[in-house]
Amino acid sequence: MSEVIATRRLVTRLLIVVVVMFCFGVFVLPPFYDAMCRVFGINGKTAGPYQGEQMVDEQRQVRVQFLATNAAGMVWEFGPQADEILVHPGEARDMLFVAYNPSDQPMSAQAIPSVSPSKAAAFFHKTECFCFTQQVLQPGERIEMPVRFIVDRDLPKDVKHLTLGYTLFDITARKPPVAQAP
């Protein structure tokens, strides 16, 4: 009988460890990660709204490459309409990303952006982006999701190539999907 009690205690302790680890990963780690990114200037998060004058530098071009990745467990087809474009710093440009839900269930997703090289992230301003809101797709639904951006004229002269990448996460389990307005 003492072996049964010892086994129950062990299982209870292990379950408590699992719950504590889950809570740490969900509630403690993301704010800690964000703080570390701010301190060390890593992760390439994009800058906030564009505050500068919209004067275009016609003498300079920067290549902006677009990448799209699905996080583990995300079944959507997701990608940009073009792999890259040339932009003049200061001009507003658009790119469409296409998402398709091939599953037989409604799904919710959230896109997380990053810019590389990281020193250029502060000079990349999104004025409109599908990453600002959660996306909900019904089974078999396909949508075009725009991103409008400006590469700041103050981008360091040695940066001639930027990469805007998105990772798409399935967040359906976090909350029930809400139907989009037509």
N, C-alpha and C positions, 0 to 999 in steps of 0.2 A: 504494500500500500504506500510505503514511503517513496517508492520509485515513481508512482503516479503523481504524488504531490510535488516531487522534485521536477518532474516533467512539466506539470502545469505552471510551476513558478518560472521555469526556463522559457516556456512559450509566452507567458505573460510579459516577461522582461524583454524578450525579443520583439514582441508586438509594440511595446512602449518605445523601444529604440527605433523601430520602423516609423511610427507616428511622429516622433520627434525629428527624425531625419527628413521626413516629408515636409513637415511644417518649416523646418529650417530652409529647405530648398525652395519652397513656395513663397514664404513670407520674409525671410531674412536675407537670403542670397541676392535676389534682384536689386534691392536698394544698395546693398554693399557693392555689387558689381558696378552699378551706375556711379557710385561715389569714386570707386577706383578708376573708372574710365575718365571721370572729370579730372582727378588729381594727376593722372599720368598722360592724359591726352590721347588715349587709345580708343579703339572701336570705330572710329570714323563716323560718328553720328553727325548728321547734317546740321548746318547752322539754322538759326531761326528765320523769321520773316526778313525779307530783303529791305534794308533801311536806306540804302544808298540811292543816288540819282541813277536813273536808268539811261546812262550814257553808254553807248556801245563802242567797244574798242574794235574798229573795223580792221586794224592793222595786225590783229592777233587772232589765231584760232586755237581752240582746245578740243581734243578728241574726247568725247564722253562715251564710255562703253557701258552697256546695260547687262546685268546678270540677274537671273531669277533662279532660286533654289527652293525646293520644298523641304520642310523639316520632316523628321521621321514621323511616319504615320499619316502624312498629308497626301491624299490621292489626287488632288486637282492637277490638271494640266495648267501650267502657269509660265508665261514668258513675255518678253518685249516684242513689239512688232518689228523692231530693227535691232541689230546687235550694237550699233554705235552710230553716232552722228558727230559732225563738226559744228562747233558753236563759237561765236564771237563773245568774249566776256562782256557782260552787261545786257545781252539780249535775252528776252524771255523765249524759252523753247518748250515744246511739248513732246511727250512720248506716251504711247499707249501700251499698256500691258494687257494681255488677254488671259482670262481665267475660265476654266471649264470644269464643272463638277460631274465626273463620269459615274458617280455612285448613285444608288437608288434612294438616298436619304438627303434631306436638307442639311447643309453644313455651314458653319460659321468659320471665318478665317481672319487672321490679323497678319499684315505684312510688316516686317521690321527692316528698316533701311540701314545701309552703311555706305560710307564713301571711303575710297582709298585713292591716293595715299592719305593717311590720316591728317597730314599737315594741310591738306586741301579742303578738309571737311568744313572748316569754318567759313569757307568761301563759296560753298554750294548751298543755295537757298531754294527750298521748295515752296512755291506759293499756292499750289494745289496738289493734293496727293491722295491716292486711295489708301495710303498707309495711315492717314489721319483718322480713319473710321474702320470699324469691323465690317467685313464683307460677308453677305449671306447669299448663298446660291442654292436654288432648288435642284432636285435631281435632273441632270441633263442640261442645265442652264449654262450659257456662255455669256460673259460680259466683257466689255472693254473698259479698262480702268485707266484714267489719265493721270499723268504726273506733269506738272508745269514747274519749270525751274529756271533759275538764273545763276550763271557762274559769275561771281563777283569780279569786277574789273581789277580789284586789288589782289587777285590770285597771284602768288609768287611767280615770277617770270620763268623759273626753271620747271614749273609744272605744266606739262604739255598734254597730259593724259590723265583723265579721271575715270574712276569706275563707280557707278551707282549700282549697288547690289541690294536685292530684296530677298529675305527668307520668309516664306509663307508658312504660318503655323495654323494647325487645326485647333480651334478653340471651342468646338461644338460642345464638348463636355462641360465647359465652364458655365454655360447658360444655354437655355433652349433657343434655337434659331428663331428669329423674327422675320416674317415675310417682308420683303422690300416693297416700298410704294412703287406703283407703275410709273 
